[in-house]
Amino acid sequence: MIPAEKIHRTISRSKAFYAATTPGHFLIQTRFPHDRPEMPALTDFNLDRELERWMDHQLECGRAAWAAGADLDDDCVPCLCPRFGIAEHSAWLGSEVFLQHDTCLPIPVIVDKKDLQRLTCDEHNRWFQYMQRGYRYLKTRQSGDFLLSVRGTMAPMDIANALRGDELFYDFYDDPAFVHRLMRFLSTAVIWYYRHLLSWADEVEGGYAMFLSDFWFPAGLGHLSNDAAMLCNAQIYDVFGFPYEREMCLQFPHTLYHVHNEKMHFVPRVAELPGMRLLQVSWDPKTPYHLLDLDHIFSATGQAALMLHVTDSDHLRGHLTELSGRNIFFIADCRDRQDAADLIALVRSRSKPLGLAH
């Protein structure tokens, strides 16, 4: 199956999935072992001089994965975007970054509360330039085999944690007025940056490929994440998280949000965000597997369509009946390519129809 054909079929199914008003619709993406080159350490690169070489390694790994699944009619979209770990989500506001083997960590920049005045949305910022330069370079490497995806962003409360560090959790109680000033600035800044991400990525049939698990999503806001909310009580999220996220979501027709199953006490509120089309619940170590924790996940997520990571393909086969009460996008780990093909066929047969491409 050529990439353009696969992308079109996937988008056709995806449009029907997001538009569904009744439960029982499934999308599926499979992962399985395959030959791929080893990624070198991020710390081996001087990004000022070697950013393009880092992008080439990411592209080489991506093409190996796309080739392995090229003939599978799942809902994976071959796509790529610049990625350096996690700190690019906040470093475009002026923070420093600590590079590690395969990620980068933010160094807080708001040491004194007066430092908030120094934060600006600056297109000349080094990490903004890395992202823009990375997108522009990847565009020169396209040959019809992949799309430029949207990297996504943190919610204001999450970026605040990166910029302020753990002092933020004291600020919630000691100086709420300062936190609100910070959230107001960040809710505007995030949208400014996110619109740049959209301008660099490829719009296809009214939507975009998303970095988060390589799938198609209708034009909207995503993925948002707020890991800082996991470390607070639900009332803190109600005051400092939800109102600003709601304001941001109202600017877009669709919302894609990423949460963790380790701490879901604030997620019922997240599920109420405007335009919620897909809520990804990631699986964390030392927590119950998704399929063994369905009551908890379902009760916390309202009626939102879900994206769930399934670590055992046979478990998914055994739970499809009880999963039909929701609309779910499965990310399934499989033993090999044949196991993936069999699972895709089964999920398609058990899903309610998703348009002509079903």
Secondary structure, 3 states (H helix, E strand, C coil): CCHHHHHHHHHHHHHHHHHCCCCCCEEEEEECCCCCCCCCCHHHCCHHHHHHHHHHHHHHHHHHHHHHCCCCCCCCCCEECCCCCCCHHHHCCCCEEEECCCCEEEECCCCCHHHHHHCCCCCCCHHHHHHHHHHHHHHHHCCCCCEECECCEECHHHHHHHHHCCHHHHHHHHCHHHHHHHHHHHHHHHHHHHHHHHHHCCEECCEEEECCCCEEEECCEEEEECHHHHHCCHHHHHHHHHHHHHHHHCCCCCEEEEEECCCCCCHHHHCCCCCEEEEEEECCCCCCCHHHCHHHHHHHCCCCCEEEEECCHHHHHHHHHHHCCCCEEEEEECCCHHHHHHHHHHHHHHCCCCCCCC
